[in-house]
Amino acid sequence: MTLPELLPLAVLLSSLVPGLAIFLLPESRVALRTTLNLFGAFAKLGLVALLLTGVAAGEEFGLRYAVLPGLDLAFKIDALGMLFITLSAILWLFTTLYAIGYLEGAPHRSRFFGFFSLCVTATMGIAMAANLFTFFVFYELLTLSTFPLVVHRGTDKAMRGGTLYLAYTLVGGTALLTGIVWLHHLLGHSEFAHGGIVVALGGALAGQLKIIFLLLIAGVGVKAALVPLHGWLPQAMVAPAPVSALLHAVAVVKAGAFGIVRIVYEVYGVEFAQSLNLLLPLAIVAAVTILWGSCRALFQDDLKRRLAFSTVSQVSYIALGVALFGPVGTIGGLVHLVHQGIMKITLFFCAGNYAETLGIHKVSEMNGAGRRMPLTTLAFSIGALGMMGAPLTAGAVSKAWLTEGATAAGMGWAIPVLWASSLLNAAYFLPILWRAWFRPAPPGWPEEHIPRRGWRETAWLLLLPPLVTAAATLAAAVLADASLSPLAWARLIAAREYIGPDIP
């Protein structure tokens, strides 16, 4: 096996092997379980660093196994997949650190971290899939590995949330599989390729191709939480905070958004999709989702539910960018895949800190939280300001490119949607910040809950991850022009997907 074939396999095994080993560990083996978790996370980061330089230089990495005649389990690592792989690998490390601190002393940790590692393995398989069959296999593995994490606490509420999540995702998987089988019947294969593969069928089968597109987008749209397929996401907030962070920033919703990108660019091809008039309906659905999620977030007192509806809104920025025909919108959507991840994981880390340290679960309970937990609240503030698109944050970069993309594509109606979304973001985030920083703590709050001097307002494993990801939210904007920044990588992908136009 050559090195270009070995590296994709190593990326999968770096989380799969530790995860399988962790399942076998008794609960008392805390040090060994932590060692396995961190070894897998750091090994994956090392592999990602090696792959980044190779993909940037145009090297090809891939692996293929024949399952049946004409049906291969195939992997490739290209610029688009590398964007998702890098985001997942980095955030997996910090989510692992956070989960170790959050679940200290909790039961069933070996089961949790075992499925946690399987979840990341599935995410890597989705990112590296070279055809729709491989994508589907790992897409469903992601469903099966995240369900035990959602129901981890085992309460009636957790089981209801998990059952709803499973019902939605299995129906979505059925739609996805139907579209894949139908397309395979027409084409004889389902390989991803720059410029798309269905263009070979021409316009004679336009009617069938439109239905297949609907099935494929509906299948991945469940995990991407497109309206009206989003109902599972707020209910899944019964999961522990590390799982919520994983669902919203690293794995599930990002897998759905990534699937939309693959289908538009490498199954249909953006130009052929435009010729079939498929992009405008996708843009409209994304716009409706952006506004609907923001409006619902306004009326949520539960902090994690407010963040969940914010995710419904924010992830659809990616779908909107894909549907804005042209390289500028593509760059905006792709860079937001990364930016939303680092901002949203910051917010969920902080929400977990408030719950774990101060027992705060609702927005109405946030009074004085900034005085009690200043560093956590500073990180939360940066994440929230980023979601609003405040200057010098990652969100400002995403929204600027999406706005320019809408103008360049002649879809000016999308610009008021982006403006309205920013205003709604401010409407549901600023009251939280006002309560945290400027409202006094409730009378009789126990003095022992007021943090001591210094940075140790909670366990360091709970505090370090949100501080790092909050710093990354600022760095993604300040260093946007750096050679390996998310924005630079999104430009690279756009240059490879759009042959001909000048890439800004």
N, C-alpha and C positions, 0 to 999 in steps of 0.2 A: 504494500500500500504506500503510495507516494505521500509526501507532506501535504500537498493541496487537498488530498482525499482524507488524510488523517485529522487535519485540524477541525473540520465540521463535526467529525465523530467525537473529538476531544471536547468540543464545546458542549455537546449533549451529555457526555459521561461525567464532566466535572461537577454537575449537580445531581445526575441520576445515581451514580455510585454512592456518594455520601448519603443521599436520601434513603436508598435501600438499606444501607448499613444502620442508619439512625432508627429505622423501624424496629430493628432487632435489639436495640439497647433498652435495658431496664431504666426506669425513671431516675434511679439513684446515680446513674453515670452522667452527671451534669458536665464535668470537665471534658469527657470524651465527646459527648454530643456537641458541645460548643466548639471543640477543635475541628470536628468533621464539618460543621456548618461553615466555619470561617475558612477552612482549607478549601472547600469547594468554591466559596465566593471569591477568594483571592486568586485561585487557580483560573477561574473563568475570566477575571479581570486581566490576568497576564496573557491569556489567549486572545482576548479582545484587543489588547495593545498590539500584539503581533499581527493580527488580521487587519487592523485599521491601516497600518502602513502599507500592507500588501494591496488592499482594495483601492486605496488612494492612488497607488502606482499603476493600477490597471491589471493586477494579477487576478487569476481566476481560481476559486476554491470550490470544489464540489465532490459529491459522493452519490452513488446510485446503486440500488439493489433491486433486482427483478423480483417482483412478488408473483405476478402472473404474466403470461404473454401479453405484451402491450401495456402493462401496468407496473410502473416502477415506484419504489419509495426513493425519492430523489431529493438531494439537498444542493443548494448553491449559496454562496455568500457574496452578495453584490452590494452596491452602495446603499440601496434602499433597505435591504435586510440588515446591513451593518448599523444603520441609524437606530433601528429597534433593538438590536442585540446590545449595542453599547449602552443605551438608556437602561435596558433591563438589568444588565450586569452591574452597573454602578448602583442603581437604586436597590437591587437585591442585597448588596453588601450592607447598605445602611438600614434596610428593613430587617435584615437578619440581626444586626446589632440591637436594633430597637426591640425586636421580638424577644431576644434573649433577656433583656432587662424587663420588659413588660410582663413576661410569663414566668418570672422568677417565683418559684414556689407553687406554681399552678399545676394541676394534674394533667396527665396525658400529653406531656411535652414531646415525647418521642413520636407519638402519632402526629402531632401538629407539625413538627419540623420535617418529618418524613414526607407528608403531603405537600408541605411548603416547598421542598426541593423538587418534587415531581411537577408542581405547578410551574416552577422556573424552567425545568426541562422542556415542558410542553411549549412554553413561550418561545424558547430558543428554536424548537422545531418549527413553529409557525414562521418565525423570522427567516429561517433558512430554507423553507420549503421551495422546491423548484417546480412543483406542479400542484394542481388543485387537489389531487388525491392525497399527497403528503400533507398539504395544508389541512385537509379535512381530518386526517388521522390525529394530528396534534391539536387541532382545534377542539375535537371532542375529548381528547385526553385532558385538555385544560379544564373543560367542564367537570369531568369526573374527579380531577384532583383538587379543584377549588370547592366543590360541594362539601366535603368533610371539614374544610376550614370555616365555611360559613356557619355550619351547625356545630362548631367545636364545643360551645358551652353546653349543648344538649338540653337547653330549656325549651318549653313549648313555643315561645316566641322565636327562638333560633330555628327550631324545626319548621315552623311555618314559613319563615323567611327563606330557608334553604330549599324547601319543597317548591316554593314559587319560583325561585331562581332556577331550579332544575327543570321545572315545567317549561319555562320560557326558553331556556337554552336548548333543550331537546327538540322543541318544536322548530326553533331556528336551525338546529343541525339537520333536521329532516328537510327543510326547505333548501338548505345549502347542498345537501347530498342529491336531491332531486335535480337541481340545476347542474351539478357536476356530471351526473350520469347522462342527462340529456345532451349536454355539450360534448361529452366524450363520444356519444353516439353519432353526433354530426361530424366531429372532427377526427375521431380516432385517437386523440390524445388530449391532454390538458396541461401542456407545458407552459410555464410563464415565459414571456419573451418581450423585449423592448418593442414598443409599437403595437403589441397585442397579437393574438393568434386568430381571433374570429374574423379578422379582416380577410382571411383567405377564403371565407365562405361568400364574401360579397354581399350585395344588397338583396339577393333573391330570397334569402331566409330572414329578412328583417323582422317579420312578425314573431317568429320563434325566438330570435336573438333578444328581442325586447322582453319577452316573458322570462327567458333564462336569466337576463340581467336582473329582473325584478326578484326572482328566486334567490339568486346569489347575494344581492344586496340585502334582502330581507334576512337571509341566513346569518350574515355577519352583522347586520344592523341591530340584532337583538343584543349582542354583547356591546356594540357601540352605543346602545341606549338611544337609538333614534326614535322619536315619537311616531307611532304609538306603541313601540316595542320596548319601552323603558321601564315598565311597571315593576320589574324585579329589583331594580337597583336601590331605590330607597328602602325596600324591605330587607335587603341584604345587609343593612347597617347594624343589624343585631350582632354581627361578627365582631371579634376582638379588633382593637385598633390596628394592629399590624396587618390583619387580613383586609380591613377597609382600605388601608394604604396600598396594599398589593392589588386589590380589585380596581382601584381608581387610577393608579399612577403607573403601575408596572405591567400588569398582566391582562385582565379580562377586557376592560373597555378599550385598552390600547390594541389588543388583538383584533377586536372588531373594527376599529378605525384603520389599522394596518391592512386588514382584509379588504376594506373598501378601496384603499390605495392600489393594492395589487390587482384587484378586479378591473378597475378603471384603466390603469396604465399598462398592465401586462397580460390581461386576458382580452379585453376589448380594444385597448389602445385608445388614448385620449382623443385622437382625431376621428377615429371610426365611431367612438361613442358619441362625439359631437354630431357626426353626420346622421346618426340614428335618433338625434334629439333626446338623448338620455341624460345629459348633464344638467339641463335646466330643471327637470323634475327633482333630481338629486339635490340641487342647490336649494330648491324651495323647501324640501323636507328638512334639510339642514337648518335653514333659516327659521322655520317653524319650531324646530327643536331648541335652537338657541334661545328664542324668546320665551317659549313655554317653560323650559327648565328654569330660567331666571325668574319668571313670574311666580312659579311654584316655590322657589327658594325663599321669596319674600315672606311667606306666611308660615315658615317652619320655625318653631321654637327649639326643637331638638337640634343641637349643634351639628351632629353627624348627618341628620336628614337634610339640613340646609346645605351642607357641603355636598351631599349626594345629588341634590337637584342642581347645584352648581356644576357638578361633573356632567350631568345630562346636557347642560347648555354648552359647556366649554369644549367637550370632545367633538361636538358637531362643527366647531371651527375647522377641524381637520377635513371633514367631509365637504364643507363649504369651499375650502381652498382647492380641493381636488376638482370640484365641479366648476370652478371659475376657469374657463378654458384659457390656458396660456401659462407660460412659465412663472410669471410673478405670483399668481394665485397659488400655484403648486408650491413655490418656496414658502409662502406664508402658511399653508396648511401643514407642510412637512415639518417646518421648524416648530410649529405649535405642538406637534406630537411630542417633542422633547420638552418644550417650555411648560406645557400644561402638566406634564409628569412631575417635574421638579417643584412646581408651585403647589400642586394639589397634594403631593406626598408631604410637603412641609405642613400644610394645614391639618392633615389627618394625624401626623405625628403630634402636633400641638394639641389637637382635640383629645388624643389619648392621654397626654400629660395632664391636661386639666381634669379628666375623669379619674385617672389613677392617683394623682397627688392631692387634689382638692375636692374630688367628688362632684365636679361640675359636668353636667350633661346637657344643659339647656342654655340658650342665649340669655334668657332672663336671669340666669344665675351668674353671669359673667362680671357683675359689678366688682370692681376692685381687683380683678385678676391680674392686671398689669403690675400692681404693687406687690402682690403676693408671689407672682412668677414673672419677673420682668424679662428674662431672656427668652423664655418660651413665648411670651406675648410679643416681644420684638420680632421673633421668627414668624409668628402668626401674622403680624402686621405686614411684614415684607411679602409673604405669600398672598395675602388679601389684596394689597396694593398692586401686586403683579397681575392678579386676576382682573382688576379694574383697568389695567393697561396704563398704570402710572409711569411717568418718565423714569428712565434708568432701571427698569425692570424687564424681565424676559417677556412679559405680556405686552409691553409697549412695542417691542420688535415684531411680535406675531401680528398684532392688529394693524401696524403700519403697512406691513407687506400684504395683508389681506385686503386692506382698503385700496392700495395701489393695484392689486390684482383685479378687484372688482371694476376699477376704472378702466384698466387696460383691456378687460374682457367685454366692455360695453354693458356691464350688468350693474349700473349705478344704483339700482334698487337695493343691492346688498349693503351699501354703505350705511344707510339709516339703520339697518338691522344691527350692524356692528356698533354704531353709536348708541342705539337703544340698549344693547346688551351691556355696554360699559356703564351706562347710567343705572341700569338695574343691578349690576354687580356692586356699584357703590351703594345703592339703596339697601342691599342686604348684608354688606360687609361693614360699612361705616358704623352702623349702630352697635355692632359687636366691639369694634375698636373703641368707640366712645365709652361704652360700659366698662371695658377692661381698663382703660387708662384714666378716665376722668370721673367715673361714678364712684362714690365711696363704698367700701365693703359693707355688707349688711351688719347691723348691730349684733354684738355677741359672738362674732366670728372668733373661734378659738385662736389664741395668740400663737400656739405651736404650729399653726398652718402658715404663718407669715414667714417667708424664707429668711434664712440666716444671711449674713453678709457674704459676699462672694457669689460665685456662679453656681454653687451647688444647691439650687432650689428644688431639685429632684434627683433621682438616680442619674449618674452621668451617661449611662447607656440610653436613657430616655431623652436626655438633653442634647447630646452631641449630634445625633442625626438631623433634627430639625435646624440646628444652627448651621450645619454644613449645607443642607439643601437650600436654606434661606440665602446663604452667601452665594450659592450657585445661581439662584434667581437673579441676583444683581450682576454676577459675573457674566451671565449669558448675554446681558445687554451691553455692559461696559466693554467686553471683549468680543463683541459680535463679529468684528472684522478679522479675528485671529484665524489662522489657517485651518485649524481643526475644530472651530466652533460649530455649534448646531446649525447656525445660519450658513456658514461656508459649506457644510456637508449637504444641506438642503439645496444649495446652488449647484453642487456637483450632481446630485440626483436629477435636478431639473434639466441640466445640460445633457444628460444621457437620455432623458425621456422625450425631450423636444429637440428634434434634429432640425436645425435651420435657424430658428429665431435667436437673436442675441440674448444671452442670459445676463440679467442685471447683476 
